[in-house]
Structures are given as C-alpha cells and as structure tokens.
Amino acid sequence: MIYCSVGKVGTTNWRRIFLALRYRDRFPDARNISVHKAHTIRLRSLSDYSPEEQIYRLDKYYKFMFARHPLERLASAYRSKFTYDFPYNEIYHKKYGRLIISRYRQNPSQGSLELGKDVRFEEFLRYIADPEINAIDKNRHWSHLYTSCNPCLIHYDFIGQMASYDKDSAQVLRDTNTDGLVQFPTRSESNYNNAKASNIMQELYETIDKELIQKIISLYHLDFEMFGYKWPL
C-alpha cells in the first residue's frame, strides 16, 4: 500500500504500523514503538523507485491519505512545536520561533528573541498569513493538503478524516487485509497526555481577530473546498 504522509494528520501512528509490518520480529506490537523510533527509522518512499516502478505502484497499489480541518491542524502544529519544550522542538524554536517573535511582537524580551520558545498563537497565525514570508509550504506540518498529496492527480482508494481517525484507520487495515497482522494504537496507547486540538480550538481561536482568521481561511481555501470543511464548525 501507499500512504501519503502529512504532518499533524496522524502520521506517527501510521509510521508505527508500517514499521511493525516491515520489521515483524523487531516490532511485534506497533503500540510499543516510541515516537522517536517512529520518526527516525527510515521507511521506503515512492521516490526510492524508478519512474517506471513509481507508475506501476501508483496504478496497482492501494493508496490512502488522511485529511484534517486546516484550522485544527494549525492549532495542533502550534501546540506541538511551540508550547512543548521537547529537545526535538529546538530546531523549530531556532528556525521559526526567533523569526516569529522578532517580526510580530512589540518589545520582545532578549530571552524570547534568543530562545524562540514562547511564540503566541496569534503570532504564529500572523506568520502563516504574512504574504512576504510565504510560509505555508515551507514546512510539512502546516503545508497545504492538496500540494502535499495531490488528490487531483492521484486517485486515492481511501481518504480518511482526522475527525474519524480510529474508525477510518481500521477501515484501511481491513481494506488491505492487514487487520490481522497489526493492531492500530489508540490515543491512550500512544501516550498522548495533552488535550486534543479539536477540543480546545474554540479556546485558541476566540481571541484571534476575525480578519486574521479570514486570511488564513483564504490561504487554505482549496483544502476547505476539496475536503468539505467549514468555519465556524
């Protein structure tokens, strides 16, 4: 099967599944694979194959992707990259946080400018909406869905939704006859202790200027239209 991986759309668990399927002896249970291993052990990608082999696989293999409401996905990206002080987030603080704080905050402290850790949600959205930065497709965690997976060019056998992630993931396993080989990790089994982004969207967006939200919606309008999303929810 071929999976189009999109940042902040349940990618970690699908990487766990593929590792468990590919390395059965090493990973007998996908639910026990750490986040670090899930994202650092290399899996084959379509680009590893010749053009002829790519065409064959795109024609013959089961192809699937998952989509997520653009505003919820941005909320998730912000929280995971700018509100948690994990070692692997340091690159985001240095590469994006410093720029965002220096560009959009009045009178930032020297500590904020140096560390880039305390980005505010409004500042992050202003960065995304800034026409001079053109930020959207510079990082896979907030890139357009339609450019990441090209659903107009590739005929997907299944397009799942983050809103029905567990149910849709189980369907993919049934469709590919792998449901007897692996067990899909639930949220609790994946060690996610933080609140779901979908549960705090109202809280995050209620203080954001409506004009800024509208700019974001306009930038992601094709994702809204292609996958049937609306705002307000």
Secondary structure in CASP SS format (residue, H / E / C, confidence):
PFRMAT SS
TARGET T0000
AUTHOR 0000-0000-0000
METHOD secondary structure of the structure
MODEL  1
M C 1.00
I E 1.00
Y E 1.00
C E 1.00
S C 1.00
V C 1.00
G C 1.00
K C 1.00
V C 1.00
G C 1.00
T H 1.00
T H 1.00
N H 1.00
W H 1.00
R H 1.00
R H 1.00
I H 1.00
F H 1.00
L H 1.00
A H 1.00
L H 1.00
R H 1.00
Y C 1.00
R C 1.00
D C 1.00
R C 1.00
F C 1.00
P C 1.00
D C 1.00
A H 1.00
R H 1.00
N H 1.00
I C 1.00
S C 1.00
V H 1.00
H H 1.00
K H 1.00
A H 1.00
H H 1.00
T H 1.00
I C 1.00
R C 1.00
L C 1.00
R C 1.00
S C 1.00
L H 1.00
S H 1.00
D H 1.00
Y C 1.00
S C 1.00
P H 1.00
E H 1.00
E H 1.00
Q H 1.00
I H 1.00
Y H 1.00
R H 1.00
L H 1.00
D H 1.00
K H 1.00
Y C 1.00
Y C 1.00
K E 1.00
F E 1.00
M E 1.00
F E 1.00
A E 1.00
R C 1.00
H C 1.00
P H 1.00
L H 1.00
E H 1.00
R H 1.00
L H 1.00
A H 1.00
S H 1.00
A H 1.00
Y H 1.00
R H 1.00
S H 1.00
K H 1.00
F H 1.00
T C 1.00
Y C 1.00
D C 1.00
F C 1.00
P H 1.00
Y H 1.00
N H 1.00
E H 1.00
I H 1.00
Y H 1.00
H H 1.00
K H 1.00
K H 1.00
Y H 1.00
G H 1.00
R H 1.00
L H 1.00
I H 1.00
I H 1.00
S H 1.00
R H 1.00
Y H 1.00
R C 1.00
Q C 1.00
N C 1.00
P C 1.00
S C 1.00
Q H 1.00
G H 1.00
S H 1.00
L H 1.00
E H 1.00
L H 1.00
G C 1.00
K C 1.00
D C 1.00
V C 1.00
R C 1.00
F H 1.00
E H 1.00
E H 1.00
F H 1.00
L H 1.00
R H 1.00
Y H 1.00
I H 1.00
A H 1.00
D C 1.00
P C 1.00
E C 1.00
I C 1.00
N C 1.00
A C 1.00
I H 1.00
D H 1.00
K H 1.00
N C 1.00
R C 1.00
H C 1.00
W C 1.00
S C 1.00
H C 1.00
L H 1.00
Y H 1.00
T H 1.00
S H 1.00
C H 1.00
N C 1.00
P C 1.00
C C 1.00
L C 1.00
I C 1.00
H C 1.00
Y C 1.00
D C 1.00
F E 1.00
I E 1.00
G E 1.00
Q E 1.00
M H 1.00
A H 1.00
S H 1.00
Y H 1.00
D H 1.00
K H 1.00
D H 1.00
S H 1.00
A H 1.00
Q H 1.00
V H 1.00
L H 1.00
R H 1.00
D H 1.00
T C 1.00
N C 1.00
T C 1.00
D C 1.00
G C 1.00
L C 1.00
V C 1.00
Q C 1.00
F C 1.00
P C 1.00
T C 1.00
R C 1.00
S H 1.00
E H 1.00
S H 1.00
N C 1.00
Y C 1.00
N C 1.00
N C 1.00
A C 1.00
K C 1.00
A H 1.00
S H 1.00
N H 1.00
I H 1.00
M H 1.00
Q H 1.00
E H 1.00
L H 1.00
Y H 1.00
E C 1.00
T C 1.00
I C 1.00
D C 1.00
K H 1.00
E H 1.00
L H 1.00
I H 1.00
Q H 1.00
K H 1.00
I H 1.00
I H 1.00
S H 1.00
L H 1.00
Y C 1.00
H H 1.00
L H 1.00
D H 1.00
F H 1.00
E H 1.00
M H 1.00
F H 1.00
G C 1.00
Y C 1.00
K C 1.00
W C 1.00
P C 1.00
L C 1.00
END
